[in-house]
Amino acid sequence: MALAGIYSALRIAGGTLATQRILCLGAGEAATGICDLIVSAMAADGLDEAQARGRCWLFDSRGLVVASRSDLAEHKKPYAHAHARIADFVAAVEALQPTAIIGVAAVGGTFTQPVLEAMARINRRPIVFALSNPTAKSECTAEQAYRWTGGRAVFACGSPFDPVQLKGRTFVPRQGNNSYIFPGVGLGVWASGAERVTNDMFLAAARTLAQQVTKKDLDQGSIYPALARIRSVSAHIAAAVAGVAFKRGLASRPKPARLLPHIRKQMYEPKYRSYV
Protein backbone atom coordinates (compact mmCIF):
# COMPACT_ATOMS: atom_id res chain seq x y z
CA MET A 1 0.00 0.00 0.00
CA ALA A 2 2.76 2.45 0.94
CA LEU A 3 4.80 1.55 -2.14
CA ALA A 4 1.74 2.11 -4.33
CA GLY A 5 1.37 5.53 -2.74
CA ILE A 6 4.99 6.36 -3.58
CA TYR A 7 4.43 5.31 -7.20
CA SER A 8 1.33 7.53 -7.39
CA ALA A 9 3.04 10.42 -5.64
CA LEU A 10 5.85 10.36 -8.20
CA ARG A 11 3.28 10.99 -10.94
CA ILE A 12 2.76 14.34 -9.21
CA ALA A 13 6.21 15.09 -7.80
CA GLY A 14 8.22 13.70 -10.71
CA GLY A 15 11.44 11.75 -10.50
CA THR A 16 12.06 8.03 -10.32
CA LEU A 17 11.79 5.58 -7.46
CA ALA A 18 15.55 4.97 -7.52
CA THR A 19 16.25 8.64 -6.75
CA GLN A 20 13.98 8.87 -3.70
CA ARG A 21 15.23 9.14 -0.14
CA ILE A 22 12.77 7.75 2.39
CA LEU A 23 12.70 8.61 6.10
CA CYS A 24 10.33 6.60 8.28
CA LEU A 25 9.22 7.96 11.62
CA GLY A 26 8.93 4.68 13.46
CA ALA A 27 11.20 1.66 13.21
CA GLY A 28 8.95 -1.29 13.95
CA GLU A 29 7.84 -4.07 11.65
CA ALA A 30 5.59 -1.70 9.67
CA ALA A 31 8.48 0.64 8.86
CA THR A 32 10.95 -2.12 7.99
CA GLY A 33 8.29 -3.94 5.95
CA ILE A 34 7.64 -0.79 3.93
CA CYS A 35 11.36 -0.24 3.42
CA ASP A 36 11.96 -3.87 2.46
CA LEU A 37 9.40 -3.67 -0.34
CA ILE A 38 10.69 -0.28 -1.51
CA VAL A 39 14.19 -1.79 -1.66
CA SER A 40 12.85 -4.72 -3.69
CA ALA A 41 11.15 -2.31 -6.07
CA MET A 42 14.30 -0.22 -6.45
CA ALA A 43 16.32 -3.38 -7.09
CA ALA A 44 13.78 -4.51 -9.70
CA ASP A 45 14.36 -1.16 -11.42
CA GLY A 46 18.10 -1.89 -11.57
CA LEU A 47 19.48 -0.27 -8.43
CA ASP A 48 22.01 -2.26 -6.42
CA GLU A 49 20.36 -3.64 -3.27
CA ALA A 50 22.91 -2.07 -0.93
CA GLN A 51 22.42 1.30 -2.61
CA ALA A 52 18.65 0.89 -2.33
CA ARG A 53 18.88 0.17 1.41
CA GLY A 54 21.04 3.25 1.77
CA ARG A 55 18.15 5.35 0.48
CA CYS A 56 15.84 4.19 3.30
CA TRP A 57 16.25 5.51 6.85
CA LEU A 58 14.48 4.90 10.16
CA PHE A 59 13.92 7.15 13.16
CA ASP A 60 12.79 5.57 16.44
CA SER A 61 12.09 6.76 19.98
CA ARG A 62 15.84 7.19 20.62
CA GLY A 63 16.60 9.05 17.41
CA LEU A 64 18.00 8.26 14.00
CA VAL A 65 18.81 4.58 13.51
CA VAL A 66 22.56 4.60 12.79
CA ALA A 67 25.27 1.96 12.73
CA SER A 68 27.04 3.23 15.86
CA ARG A 69 24.06 2.51 18.11
CA SER A 70 24.34 -0.60 20.29
CA ASP A 71 20.65 -0.75 21.26
CA LEU A 72 19.21 -1.85 17.92
CA ALA A 73 16.81 -4.77 17.48
CA GLU A 74 17.76 -7.18 14.70
CA HIS A 75 15.10 -6.00 12.25
CA LYS A 76 16.48 -2.42 12.35
CA LYS A 77 20.09 -3.30 11.58
CA PRO A 78 19.77 -3.49 7.75
CA TYR A 79 18.77 0.18 7.86
CA ALA A 80 21.36 1.32 10.39
CA HIS A 81 23.66 3.43 8.23
CA ALA A 82 26.86 5.26 9.00
CA HIS A 83 25.89 8.72 10.20
CA ALA A 84 26.22 10.95 13.23
CA ARG A 85 23.58 10.42 15.89
CA ILE A 86 20.55 12.72 15.67
CA ALA A 87 17.94 12.81 18.42
CA ASP A 88 15.52 15.33 16.90
CA PHE A 89 13.28 14.45 13.93
CA VAL A 90 13.35 17.88 12.30
CA ALA A 91 17.16 17.81 12.55
CA ALA A 92 17.11 14.41 10.82
CA VAL A 93 14.99 15.88 8.03
CA GLU A 94 17.42 18.78 7.64
CA ALA A 95 20.45 16.45 7.62
CA LEU A 96 19.15 13.69 5.34
CA GLN A 97 16.97 15.85 3.09
CA PRO A 98 14.42 13.10 2.34
CA THR A 99 12.00 13.33 -0.56
CA ALA A 100 9.40 11.43 1.49
CA ILE A 101 8.58 11.04 5.17
CA ILE A 102 6.40 8.13 6.28
CA GLY A 103 4.85 8.14 9.73
CA VAL A 104 4.20 4.70 11.25
CA ALA A 105 5.06 5.30 14.91
CA ALA A 106 1.49 5.96 16.14
CA VAL A 107 2.60 9.09 18.00
CA GLY A 108 0.24 11.98 17.28
CA GLY A 109 1.45 15.38 16.11
CA THR A 110 5.02 14.40 15.32
CA PHE A 111 4.97 15.92 11.83
CA THR A 112 5.17 19.40 13.33
CA GLN A 113 5.11 22.72 11.51
CA PRO A 114 8.95 22.93 11.50
CA VAL A 115 9.14 19.39 10.06
CA LEU A 116 6.69 20.11 7.25
CA GLU A 117 8.18 23.53 6.50
CA ALA A 118 11.60 21.86 6.24
CA MET A 119 10.21 19.25 3.84
CA ALA A 120 8.71 22.03 1.71
CA ARG A 121 11.99 23.95 1.70
CA ILE A 122 13.93 20.85 0.60
CA ASN A 123 11.45 19.58 -1.99
CA ARG A 124 9.31 21.18 -4.68
CA ARG A 125 6.59 18.59 -3.93
CA PRO A 126 7.31 16.93 -0.57
CA ILE A 127 5.78 13.46 -0.08
CA VAL A 128 4.14 13.22 3.35
CA PHE A 129 2.47 10.01 4.50
CA ALA A 130 0.92 10.29 7.99
CA LEU A 131 -0.18 6.67 8.16
CA SER A 132 -0.82 6.12 11.87
CA ASN A 133 -4.34 5.68 13.15
CA PRO A 134 -6.71 6.38 14.82
CA THR A 135 -6.91 10.11 14.19
CA ALA A 136 -5.51 11.01 17.62
CA LYS A 137 -2.29 9.21 16.67
CA SER A 138 -1.95 10.71 13.20
CA GLU A 139 1.40 12.44 12.69
CA CYS A 140 -0.42 15.48 11.29
CA THR A 141 -3.81 16.37 9.91
CA ALA A 142 -4.47 16.86 6.22
CA GLU A 143 -4.98 20.59 6.74
CA GLN A 144 -1.64 20.89 8.54
CA ALA A 145 0.16 18.97 5.78
CA TYR A 146 -1.22 21.20 3.04
CA ARG A 147 -1.16 24.51 4.92
CA TRP A 148 2.37 24.16 6.34
CA THR A 149 3.78 23.24 2.92
CA GLY A 150 1.92 25.96 1.05
CA GLY A 151 -0.30 23.40 -0.68
CA ARG A 152 2.67 21.53 -2.14
CA ALA A 153 2.56 18.33 -0.07
CA VAL A 154 1.64 15.07 -1.76
CA PHE A 155 -0.27 13.66 1.17
CA ALA A 156 -1.73 10.35 2.29
CA CYS A 157 -3.20 9.49 5.67
CA GLY A 158 -4.00 6.49 7.80
CA SER A 159 -7.04 8.21 9.34
CA PRO A 160 -9.95 9.83 7.50
CA PHE A 161 -9.77 13.59 6.91
CA ASP A 162 -12.19 15.92 5.16
CA PRO A 163 -11.23 17.77 1.97
CA VAL A 164 -9.10 20.87 2.53
CA GLN A 165 -9.67 24.26 0.88
CA LEU A 166 -6.47 26.22 0.31
CA LYS A 167 -5.44 28.88 -2.18
CA GLY A 168 -8.53 28.35 -4.29
CA ARG A 169 -7.98 24.58 -4.55
CA THR A 170 -9.76 21.66 -2.98
CA PHE A 171 -7.46 18.86 -1.85
CA VAL A 172 -9.04 15.45 -1.28
CA PRO A 173 -6.80 13.32 0.94
CA ARG A 174 -7.32 9.57 0.83
CA GLN A 175 -6.40 6.91 3.32
CA GLY A 176 -3.49 4.62 2.70
CA ASN A 177 -5.38 1.57 3.89
CA ASN A 178 -4.43 -2.09 3.51
CA SER A 179 -7.98 -2.80 2.37
CA TYR A 180 -6.75 -1.70 -1.04
CA ILE A 181 -4.29 -4.61 -1.12
CA PHE A 182 -5.34 -7.66 0.91
CA PRO A 183 -8.61 -8.61 -0.88
CA GLY A 184 -6.95 -8.50 -4.30
CA VAL A 185 -3.86 -10.41 -3.18
CA GLY A 186 -5.96 -13.08 -1.47
CA LEU A 187 -8.24 -13.46 -4.49
CA GLY A 188 -5.30 -13.68 -6.89
CA VAL A 189 -3.64 -16.37 -4.78
CA TRP A 190 -6.88 -18.35 -4.50
CA ALA A 191 -7.86 -18.03 -8.16
CA SER A 192 -4.45 -19.24 -9.37
CA GLY A 193 -3.98 -21.84 -6.63
CA ALA A 194 -0.59 -20.28 -5.91
CA GLU A 195 1.67 -22.52 -3.84
CA ARG A 196 3.55 -19.56 -2.36
CA VAL A 197 3.01 -15.84 -1.85
CA THR A 198 6.10 -13.98 -3.05
CA ASN A 199 7.56 -10.50 -2.96
CA ASP A 200 6.93 -10.27 -6.71
CA MET A 201 3.21 -10.58 -6.03
CA PHE A 202 3.23 -7.65 -3.63
CA LEU A 203 5.29 -5.60 -6.10
CA ALA A 204 2.71 -6.38 -8.79
CA ALA A 205 -0.09 -5.43 -6.39
CA ALA A 206 1.58 -2.08 -5.59
CA ARG A 207 2.14 -1.21 -9.25
CA THR A 208 -1.41 -2.19 -10.16
CA LEU A 209 -2.95 -0.16 -7.34
CA ALA A 210 -0.98 2.88 -8.48
CA GLN A 211 -2.19 2.33 -12.04
CA GLN A 212 -5.79 2.49 -10.84
CA VAL A 213 -5.29 6.11 -9.74
CA THR A 214 -6.73 8.40 -12.43
CA LYS A 215 -5.58 11.83 -13.56
CA LYS A 216 -8.72 13.25 -11.95
CA ASP A 217 -7.64 11.68 -8.66
CA LEU A 218 -4.15 13.15 -8.95
CA ASP A 219 -5.47 16.60 -9.88
CA GLN A 220 -7.26 16.80 -6.53
CA GLY A 221 -4.27 15.46 -4.59
CA SER A 222 -5.63 11.93 -4.18
CA ILE A 223 -2.96 9.26 -4.62
CA TYR A 224 -5.29 6.32 -4.05
CA PRO A 225 -8.50 5.52 -5.94
CA ALA A 226 -11.87 6.16 -4.34
CA LEU A 227 -12.96 3.33 -2.03
CA ALA A 228 -16.21 3.20 -3.99
CA ARG A 229 -14.13 1.52 -6.72
CA ILE A 230 -12.58 -1.07 -4.41
CA ARG A 231 -14.17 -4.10 -6.12
CA SER A 232 -12.81 -3.10 -9.52
CA VAL A 233 -9.43 -2.19 -8.04
CA SER A 234 -9.28 -5.54 -6.21
CA ALA A 235 -10.10 -7.43 -9.42
CA HIS A 236 -7.19 -5.79 -11.25
CA ILE A 237 -4.83 -6.49 -8.34
CA ALA A 238 -5.98 -10.12 -8.21
CA ALA A 239 -5.34 -10.50 -11.93
CA ALA A 240 -1.84 -9.07 -11.53
CA VAL A 241 -1.05 -11.36 -8.58
CA ALA A 242 -2.42 -14.42 -10.37
CA GLY A 243 -0.42 -13.41 -13.43
CA VAL A 244 2.79 -13.57 -11.38
CA ALA A 245 1.82 -17.02 -10.07
CA PHE A 246 1.28 -18.32 -13.60
CA LYS A 247 4.45 -16.69 -14.94
CA ARG A 248 6.65 -18.03 -12.11
CA GLY A 249 5.23 -21.55 -12.30
CA LEU A 250 3.66 -21.26 -8.84
CA ALA A 251 0.04 -21.81 -9.92
CA SER A 252 -1.67 -25.15 -9.31
CA ARG A 253 -4.67 -24.34 -11.50
CA PRO A 254 -4.85 -24.04 -15.30
CA LYS A 255 -4.40 -20.54 -16.67
CA PRO A 256 -7.61 -19.14 -18.16
CA ALA A 257 -7.57 -17.62 -21.63
CA ARG A 258 -8.68 -14.23 -20.25
CA LEU A 259 -7.47 -13.62 -16.74
CA LEU A 260 -9.38 -10.50 -15.64
CA PRO A 261 -12.86 -11.78 -16.69
CA HIS A 262 -12.03 -15.09 -14.99
CA ILE A 263 -11.08 -13.23 -11.81
CA ARG A 264 -14.30 -11.23 -11.86
CA LYS A 265 -16.32 -14.45 -12.04
CA GLN A 266 -14.64 -15.69 -8.86
CA MET A 267 -15.68 -12.63 -6.84
CA TYR A 268 -18.46 -13.05 -4.33
CA GLU A 269 -21.47 -10.90 -5.20
CA PRO A 270 -23.82 -10.50 -2.23
CA LYS A 271 -27.44 -10.42 -3.34
CA TYR A 272 -30.21 -10.17 -0.79
CA ARG A 273 -33.74 -11.38 -1.29
CA SER A 274 -36.61 -9.75 0.53
CA TYR A 275 -39.11 -12.10 2.11
CA VAL A 276 -41.43 -9.33 3.21
Order of alpha helices (4+ residues) and beta strands (2+ residues): alpha-beta-alpha-alpha-beta-beta-alpha-beta-alpha-beta-alpha-beta-beta-beta-alpha-alpha-alpha-alpha-alpha
